[in-house]
Amino acid sequence: MATSVDALIEEVLRASNPENLGMILVHRGVVRSLSKDGRKVKGMILKVPMEEIRRIEEKYSAFPGVETVKIKVNAGELKVGDEIMTILVAGRYRTDVIPVLEKVVTEVKAIVSEEELF
């Protein structure tokens, strides 16, 4: 199921201190039709440890200059073009937000178990 990016941004805007917001970045990962080695993919199966996802949100939401981190990951069987994950990082300045987004994406990808379907 696709995450509404607009609704996620609105949720963050309503819950945040406007003095702490200057940038909101969103990463949306989708299932590709080709594997990294060039083979045709029908989809993938994702297993997501939600307790680890919440830990990552809390960890990076506490970083200086970051107001909040929201992570939505779709578990189960996904087909090509389906949303894998949506990650939102909101904070004061791009120098606060951009490096955190990259770290969050890397950590989430490290804990999510994926099996490509050929």
N, C-alpha and C positions, 0 to 999 in steps of 0.2 A: 504494500500500500504506500503510495507516494505521500511524503510529508509536505504539507503546505508551508512553503518558505515564508510567504507573506504572514500567515497566522503565527508562525514561530517568531518572526521579527516583531510583530505586534505584541505578543506575549512578553518578549524581552523589553520592549519599550515601556509597557505598562508597569513592569516589575522593577525597573532600574531607576537609579538616581540619574537624572539627566546631566548632572555635572560630571558624571563618570563616563558619558558616552560621546564619542567622536567618530567611531568607526564600528561597523558591523560587517564581518566577513562570513561568507557561507561557502562550504564545500559540499558538492553533491556528487557522489560516486555512483556510477551506473555499470551494469553488467555489459562488458564488451563482447563482440561477436568472435573475436580471435583471442587465443591464449597468448601469453608472453612469448611462447616459442612458435607462434604462427598457426597453430591448429584451430580449426573451426569449432566454436563452442555453442552448445544449445542453451546453456544456462549454468547455474551453480547452486550448491547447497551451502548455506551459512549457518554456523552455530555461534551464538553470541552469549558470552558470560556477562549478563546484565549487571551483576554486582561489581564487576571490574569497570564496566562502562560508567556507572555512577561514581566510582572512585576517581576515574579520570576527570569527570566533570568537576567534582569537588576540588581535586588537586589543582587544576588549571584555573578554576574560577577564583582561587586565592592568590594567583600571581599578581604582582604589582601592576596597576594600570588595566587590569582585566575586570570587567563588571560581572560577566557570566559566560559560561560555556554550556551549550546544549548539544547533546549527541542523540541521534535517532538512527538505529541500525535495524534493518529488516532481516529477521532470522527465517530459516526455512528454504524452500526451493524457489529460486528466482529464474526468470527467463531473460534473454538478451533484451537490453533496454530498460529493465526494471531498476528501480532505485536500490542501491546497496546501503548507502548511508547518507545522512545529511548532518553536517557539523556546523554549528554557529559559534563564533567567538565575537563578543562585544567588549569594547573597552575605550580607553581615552584616545590613544594615538596609534597610528599604523605601526610605529616602532614597538608598541606593546602587543598589538593584536596579531600581526603577520607571523612573527616567530612562534607564537603560541598555537596558532592554527596548524602550522606545519608539524609541531610536536604532537598535538592531539591526533592528527590524521595518522602519523607514524605509529603512535601507541595503540590506537584502535585497530589498525591493520595487523599489528603484532599479536593481538589477543583474539581476534576473530578467526575461527577455523573455517576454511573454505575448501570446497571440493568442486572442481569444474566438471561439467557434464558435457560429454562429447557425443 
